[in-house]
């Protein structure tokens, strides 16, 4: 039976339902080393065979921040400032894919393994897209 972990931003405007195909302990935890992620102390994960549902209570309080290649929406709550996920449209498959920010999950900290530093600055646009297609998961935004 799949594991489901809930979470969301601090004020509750953005709620998450992370449906896993395998135990959370088997998922890699990555700490991107770009300045945005370092400043947010991001630890991110994804389950390529899982799914992330993002429920938005008030869409006017959602910020979609862009940087780098400009093809990814970094979802941040305008009310409480919490960054919950990075998502993008995979145009080849015409579906949203993304990751989940581990810090936003309702999970005990001792169940979260140490993060691995991840450096993506030298990637080309093509290699970044291929990495995301292989590592990220389907995302449904409601």
TAVENSUL-V724542 format. One record per backbone hydrogen bond with DSSP energy under -1.0 kcal/mol. CO is the residue of the C=O (numbers start at 1). NH is the residue of the N-H. E is the energy in kcal/mol with one decimal. If there is no record, write none. Layout:
CO_NH_E / CO_NH_E
//
This chain:
3_20_-3.4 / 5_18_-3.2 / 6_106_-3.2 / 7_16_-2.7 / 13_57_-2.8 / 14_9_-2.3 / 15_55_-2.9 / 16_7_-1.5 / 17_53_-2.6 / 18_5_-2.5 / 19_51_-2.3 / 23_26_-2.0 / 24_27_-1.8 / 29_116_-2.8 / 30_44_-3.1 / 31_118_-2.3 / 34_38_-2.5 / 35_39_-2.2 / 36_40_-1.2 / 37_42_-2.4 / 38_41_-1.0 / 43_102_-2.8 / 44_30_-3.0 / 45_100_-2.9 / 47_50_-3.0 / 51_19_-2.9 / 52_140_-2.6 / 53_17_-2.1 / 54_142_-3.3 / 55_15_-2.7 / 58_61_-2.1 / 59_62_-1.4 / 61_78_-3.5 / 63_76_-2.6 / 65_74_-2.6 / 67_70_-2.6 / 73_87_-2.6 / 74_65_-2.4 / 75_84_-2.5 / 76_63_-3.2 / 77_81_-1.9 / 82_77_-2.4 / 84_101_-2.2 / 85_75_-2.9 / 86_99_-1.9 / 87_73_-3.2 / 88_97_-2.7 / 89_91_-1.2 / 90_94_-1.4 / 90_95_-1.4 / 95_90_-3.2 / 96_139_-2.2 / 97_88_-2.4 / 98_137_-2.3 / 100_45_-2.2 / 101_104_-2.1 / 102_105_-1.9 / 104_8_-2.5 / 105_107_-1.8 / 108_111_-2.1 / 109_112_-1.6 / 116_31_-2.7 / 118_33_-2.1 / 120_123_-1.8 / 124_128_-2.3 / 125_129_-2.0 / 126_130_-2.3 / 127_131_-2.4 / 128_132_-2.4 / 129_133_-2.6 / 130_134_-1.8 / 131_135_-2.0 / 132_136_-2.8 / 137_98_-2.1 / 138_52_-2.3 / 140_54_-3.0
//
